[in-house]
Amino acid sequence: MKITIPALIIILCLCTVSVFAQNTYSVKGSVADTASSSKLTNATVSVLNAKDSILQKFTRVKDGNFEINNLKKGKLILLVTYPGYADYVDRFTLDSAHTTHDFGRIKMILKTQLLAEVIIKAKAAAVKIKGDTTEFNAAAFTVQPNAKVEDLLKELPGIQVDKDGKITAQGQTVSKVLVDGEEFFGDDPTLVTKNLRADMVDKVQLYDKKSDQATFTGIDDGVKNKTLNIKLKEDKKNGYFGKIDVEGGTDKYYQEQLMFNRFKGKQKFSVYGTIGNTGKTGLGWEDNSKYGNSSNGMEFGDGGEIYFYGGGGDDGLDSFSGQYNGQGIPLARSGGAHYDTKWNSDKESINTNYKIGSLNVDGTRNTQTQNNLPGVNDQPGIALNSNSDQTFHNHMFRQKLDATYQLKIDTSSNLKVSVDGTTKSSITNNHYNSTSFRNDTLLNKNTRDVINNGDQKIFNANVFYNKKFKKVGRSFSVNITEAYNQNKTNGFLKSETDFFDKQAGTQKIDQYKTGLSESNIINTNFTYSEPFTKALALVLNYGININNGRSDRRSFDKDASGNYTILDDTLSNNFKLNQLSNQLGAIFNYKKKKVIINFGSKVSTVNFKQIDEFTNNTLTRNFVNWYPQASFQYKFSQQQSFRINYNGNTSQPSIEQIQPVRVNTDPLNVTLGNPDLKPSFTNRISASYNSYKVISGQSIWLSGSYSRTINPIVSNVTTDDATGVSTYQSSNLKGHQTSNMYFNAYFDQKIPKVEINAGLGLNMNGSNYFNLASNQLAKNQLNETKVYTYSASFRLSKYKQKKYDFWAGAGPTYTVNSQSLQPLINNNGSGFNGYAGFNVYLPAKFQIGTDANYQYNAATQSVREDFRRTTLNANITKSFMKDESLKLSISGNDLLNQNVGYNRTGSGNLLTQERYTSIKRYFMLSLVWDFNHMGGGTPKK
C-alpha cells in the first residue's frame, strides 16, 4: 500500500496524540452523605500540590460524580467541601504508574452528627484570598471564651495590634473597621475591636477600600484606605450584648465604660459612654474630614485644587489637635449613638452616628535640641544647643453628627447621599522657659506664654449616583461634594528674651492675635466607562472644582492705655481666594484571566486668584498638573498574586509656605513665606506580593515602594550665631532630587504538633533629603541628610482554651543617620524592642496574667546617653457566673515605675530629644460585666 507524505504526517500526529493521551493524569469519584447516601450535588472538589498547597484545579460535583483531567503528576491533596459538612482531605500520588486515581464513593458527614469517638482529620481553610481581599475564617483561630475582636485580630497572620488598639495589617495602618460592610462609629475602630465578642465573628476581611467610583467602575483611581470588615455569624444578629466596666485605682486613676448594642435582623442600635484618665479609653476619635485636620491652613489636592481650611496653626499660635499621643495626663469623656437599618427589600438603607466628647491633657515636656551649623574651609562647625521646659494645658470639646442614605433605584442604578457636621471648641495654654548656648557660650534666655482659643464648624455633603447600561461594562457615575469650614481663633503671646554675648539686650513681645478662616468648596466628578472588548475598557472622567475662601490673621500691640489696638502690619494679613480648576482623565483597563493592567493619566488646569485686602495686590497663578498612573497585577492562583504600580503627581507648595507673612509664635524660631515657590513633581513605584498555603497555614506578604521628587521644596534656615535666632523659609532646590523608600516582609507559619503560631517580620525605610543652612561663617550651604532604619522582629503565640495563652516578640533596629555638612559626627544608633505576656487559667475560675514591654536606644555622638525602658503590668482575675461574664480583677500598671515619656528625632541638621509627663505606676480594682443574649443565648457545647 502506498502511503503519501500527508497521510504519514496524519498518522504521526495521531500517534503523538495517543502517546500524550496515555500520559494524561486525572482523578474521579463520587460524593454522598454518610447516613442517607444521598448525592451531594455541587460539592466543591479541589486538587492542590502537597508541597506548597497551590491549587491546581477544581470542579463541582454533578449528579453525585466528579472528574478532573489534565492534572500534573506528583504528590497531591484532594479537598472536598460542602456547606454544613466536615471537609474531606486525602493525600495521593499521580505518576507514570498511576495516571488515574479513583476515590470511589467519598462519604461526607454532617458537622452536627460528629461523634466524640470519631476523629475527622480535616484542614479548614484559615485564609482565603479573593481578588484584592484577604479573608480570615474566625473558626480556624483559637481565642479564649469571652474574648474580644481585638484578641482575635492578634492571632491573624500579618496583623498586629498594639497596646493602644492601633491595628497594623501587612505593614499599613488600618484606618477603618466595618461591621457587615457598614460603618459602626466609623472614626473610632476600637469601639468595634474592644467591645464586639470574638465568638460573634464568622469572617474577617482585609482589603484596600476604594472610592465609590472606583468600586463601581472596577478601575483603580488611587484612593484607598486599609479596611477591616467584621462579618458576623447569622445567629448572632438577633439579640443584645454590651459591657459595663467600673475601675478605680491609686493616685486618682479611674476608668468607667458603658456600651449597649441591640441587633435585630437588619437593624443595629448602639450607645456608649466612657470617662477615664488612664489613657486607655475615649481617645480614638479622629475627625473624619479632609478639610479640618491639618496645620497648614491650606493644602493642594490631587487635581491641583487648593483646600482652604481653619485648624491648628494658621493663627500663628500653638493649637491642640484633640488627639492624645501619650504625652501628658489625659481626662477623656465621650459618648455616642449608632443606628443603621435596611428596608424596602434592602433597596433602601440608612446609617447614622452621633458623637460627643471632651479631652483635657495636662503635662510637662523638656526638649533638648542640637543645631549643627556648618564651618568654612578648615574651620570647625558650630553647635547650638538649647534646652526648653514646657508646661501645657490643652482642652477640646466637640460633637459630630453624620448620616448616609443609600437607595437602589432599580437593578442598574444607585444613589448614595452622605452628610456630616462637626463643631469644635478648644483652649490651649502653654508656658515655656528656654536657654540656648553656642558651644559653651550663653546666647539667650526666653520665657513665653501662649494662650489660644478656637471655635470651628465643619460641614460636608456628598451625592453619588451610578448607572449601568445594558452593554456589559458600560456605565456612568457622578460624584458631587461640598465642604464648608469656618475657624475662629483668638489668643495672647507674651514673651521676654534676654540676649547675651555680642548683642546683649532684651526683647519683649505682648500681643493679642485673632484669626478667621472660612472656605466653601464644591467639587464635581463625572465618570464614563466604555468597554471595547470583554477584556479592554476605557474610563473617562471630567471634574470641576470651585473654591471660595478667605483668611484674616491679625496681631495687635498695646496702646498707651494698655488696650490691644495697634495693628502690627508685619504679622498680619487679610486675603480672599477664588479658584477654578478643571480635570480631565483617561484610564485604560485590561483584564483577562490572571492579568489586570491599568494605565492612563489625568491632567488638571488650575486658575488661582488671591487678593490681599490690606494692599489690594492680586496674586494670579495659572498652572497645569499631570498625574500619570499604571499598574500590573498577576494572579498566580486564588491564594497567590503579585502587583506593581506607578504614579506621578505634581505637588503645589502649601499656602503657609507661599504667604510672605512672618510668624513669631516662637521668637527664637521665626518663619517666613516665599511667594516665588514652584511646584515639585514626584515619581513613585510600588510593588507587593502575597501568598497563602491552605494546608500548611503559611502566609507571606511582601511590599515595597520607592519615590523620587524633582525640584523639591526644602527648608532654608538662617541662624544668627550671636543671638541664636533662626529664620526658616522654604525654597526650591534645582538639580537635586529627594527620595523615599520602604520595604516590608511578613512571614507567618503555624508550627505543627506544638500548635504555636510563629511570625517573622523584616522592615526597612529610608529617605534622603536636603536643606540649606546659613550662618555668619557660611551662606546657603547645601546639607544632604540620609536616614535609613532597619528592623526585624520575631513573634510567637499560642492559645490553649481554658488552660493558658502566651505571646512574645522581639527584634533589633538600626538607624543610619548621616549629614554631608557634618561628616565627622556619627549619629548611627542601634536599638532593641521586645514584648511578652501570658495568662494562666486556674481552678475556681481564677486567672493570673502579665505583660511587659522593653525599649532600648543606644547613645550617639550627639545624644550621649542610652535610653532603656521596661514597663511591666500584671493582674489577677476572678470570674463569676456560669458563662464567666462577670469578672473582678486587681491589676498593676507599670510595676517597675519606668514609663518615662521619651522621644528622639532628627531632621536636617537638627537633633531633638524630648522627655515628657506620662502615665506611671498605679494599681486598679475593676469590675467588668459582659452581658450577652444573642440568637436566643449562647449555644451550650
VENUR-V791798 format. One record per backbone hydrogen bond with DSSP energy under -0.5 kcal/mol. CO is the residue of the C=O (numbers start at 0). NH is the residue of the N-H. If there is no record, write none. Layout:
co = <CO/CO>
nh = <NH/NH>
This chain:
co = <1/3/4/5/6/7/8/9/10/11/12/13/14/15/16/17/18/19/20/24/25/26/27/28/29/30/31/32/37/38/39/42/43/44/45/46/46/47/48/52/53/56/58/60/61/63/64/65/67/70/73/74/75/76/76/77/78/79/80/81/83/86/87/89/91/93/94/97/98/99/100/100/103/103/104/105/105/107/108/109/110/114/116/117/118/119/121/123/125/127/127/128/129/132/132/133/134/135/135/136/137/143/146/147/147/148/149/150/151/151/152/155/157/159/161/165/166/167/168/171/172/175/176/177/178/181/184/186/187/188/188/189/191/191/192/195/196/197/199/201/201/202/203/204/205/206/206/208/210/211/212/213/221/222/224/225/225/226/227/227/228/228/229/229/230/230/232/233/236/237/238/239/240/241/242/243/244/245/246/247/248/249/252/253/254/255/256/257/258/259/260/261/262/263/266/267/268/269/270/271/272/273/274/275/286/288/295/296/298/300/304/304/305/306/306/310/312/322/325/327/328/330/331/332/333/334/335/336/337/338/339/340/342/342/343/346/347/348/349/350/351/352/353/354/355/356/357/358/359/360/361/362/363/364/365/366/366/367/368/369/369/370/370/372/375/381/381/382/382/383/384/385/386/387/388/389/390/391/392/393/394/395/396/397/398/399/400/401/402/403/404/405/406/406/409/411/412/412/413/414/415/416/417/418/419/420/421/422/423/424/425/426/427/428/429/430/431/432/433/434/435/435/436/436/437/437/440/442/443/444/445/446/447/448/449/450/451/452/453/454/455/456/457/458/459/460/461/462/463/464/465/466/470/473/474/475/476/477/478/479/480/481/482/483/484/485/486/487/488/489/490/491/492/493/494/495/496/496/497/498/499/500/504/506/508/509/510/511/512/513/514/515/516/517/518/519/520/521/522/523/524/525/526/527/528/529/534/535/535/536/537/537/538/539/540/541/542/543/544/545/546/547/548/549/550/551/552/553/554/555/556/556/558/562/562/564/565/566/567/568/569/572/573/573/574/575/576/577/578/579/580/581/582/583/584/585/586/587/588/589/591/593/594/595/596/597/598/599/600/601/602/603/604/605/605/606/607/608/609/609/610/610/611/616/617/618/620/622/624/626/627/628/629/630/631/632/633/633/636/638/639/639/640/641/642/643/644/645/646/648/649/650/653/653/654/656/658/661/662/664/665/667/668/669/670/673/679/680/681/682/683/684/685/686/687/688/689/690/691/692/692/695/697/698/699/700/701/702/703/704/705/706/707/707/708/709/711/711/713/714/714/715/716/716/717/718/719/724/725/726/727/728/730/731/732/735/735/737/738/739/740/741/742/743/744/745/746/747/748/748/749/750/750/751/755/755/756/757/758/759/760/761/762/763/764/765/766/767/768/769/770/771/772/773/777/780/781/782/782/783/784/785/786/787/788/789/790/792/793/794/795/796/797/798/799/799/802/803/804/805/806/807/808/809/810/811/812/813/814/814/815/816/817/818/819/821/823/824/825/828/829/830/831/832/833/834/835/836/837/838/839/839/841/841/842/844/845/846/847/848/849/850/851/852/853/854/855/856/861/862/862/866/868/870/871/872/873/874/875/876/877/879/880/884/884/885/886/887/888/889/890/891/892/893/897/900/902/904/906/908/909/910/911/912/913/914/915/916/921/922/923/924/925/926/927/927/928/928/930/932/933>
nh = <3/7/8/9/10/11/12/13/14/15/16/17/18/19/20/21/22/22/23/70/100/67/102/65/105/39/107/36/32/40/42/60/80/58/78/55/56/76/52/693/48/46/44/41/64/30/61/28/26/24/93/49/91/47/78/89/45/87/43/84/110/88/79/77/75/73/97/94/25/101/27/102/29/105/106/31/107/33/85/112/113/117/118/119/120/121/123/125/136/129/134/130/132/129/134/205/127/137/203/139/140/146/197/150/151/152/153/154/154/155/155/158/169/167/164/161/173/159/171/168/174/227/183/229/181/178/187/285/190/191/192/193/194/195/149/148/199/200/232/137/138/230/135/228/133/208/226/224/214/215/216/217/223/210/208/174/175/206/177/229/204/230/179/231/201/202/235/236/264/934/262/932/260/930/258/928/256/926/254/924/251/252/248/276/246/274/244/272/242/270/240/268/238/266/263/339/261/337/259/335/257/333/255/331/288/291/297/308/306/303/300/306/307/298/308/313/315/324/327/329/361/359/275/357/273/355/271/353/269/351/267/349/346/347/346/407/342/405/340/403/338/401/336/399/334/397/332/395/330/393/328/391/916/389/914/368/387/912/385/371/910/372/383/381/378/372/383/384/438/370/436/368/434/366/432/364/430/362/428/360/426/358/424/356/422/354/420/352/418/350/416/348/408/414/412/467/408/409/465/406/463/404/461/402/459/400/457/398/455/396/453/394/451/392/449/390/447/388/445/386/442/443/384/438/439/440/437/499/435/497/433/495/431/493/429/491/427/489/425/487/423/485/421/483/419/481/417/479/415/477/413/475/473/468/528/466/526/464/524/462/522/460/520/458/518/456/516/454/514/452/512/450/510/448/508/446/498/506/444/504/502/503/498/496/494/557/492/555/490/553/488/551/486/549/484/547/482/545/480/543/478/541/476/539/474/537/590/531/532/588/529/539/586/527/584/525/582/523/580/521/578/519/576/517/574/515/572/513/567/511/564/565/561/558/564/566/556/568/570/571/661/552/612/613/550/610/548/608/546/606/544/604/542/602/540/600/538/598/536/596/594/634/591/632/589/630/587/628/585/626/583/624/581/607/622/579/620/577/611/618/575/612/615/611/619/609/607/605/603/601/647/599/645/597/643/595/635/641/639/691/635/636/689/633/687/631/685/629/683/681/651/679/656/657/658/673/660/663/670/666/668/725/665/727/662/676/650/709/648/707/646/705/644/703/642/701/640/699/693/696/697/749/692/747/690/745/688/743/686/741/684/739/682/709/737/680/713/732/730/716/771/728/718/773/726/720/723/719/669/717/671/715/713/733/735/710/711/708/767/706/765/704/763/702/761/700/759/698/750/757/751/754/755/753/750/757/796/748/794/746/792/744/790/742/788/740/786/738/784/714/782/716/780/718/774/772/783/770/784/819/768/817/766/815/764/813/762/760/809/758/807/756/805/800/802/803/840/799/838/797/836/795/834/793/832/791/830/789/816/828/787/826/785/821/822/824/825/826/860/814/857/812/855/810/853/808/851/806/849/804/841/847/844/845/845/878/841/876/839/874/837/872/835/870/833/868/831/866/863/859/864/856/854/852/894/850/891/848/889/846/887/885/883/886/929/879/927/877/925/875/923/873/921/896/899/915/913/911/909/371/906/369/904/367/902/365/900/327/892/249/890/247/888/245/886/929/243/930/241/239/936>
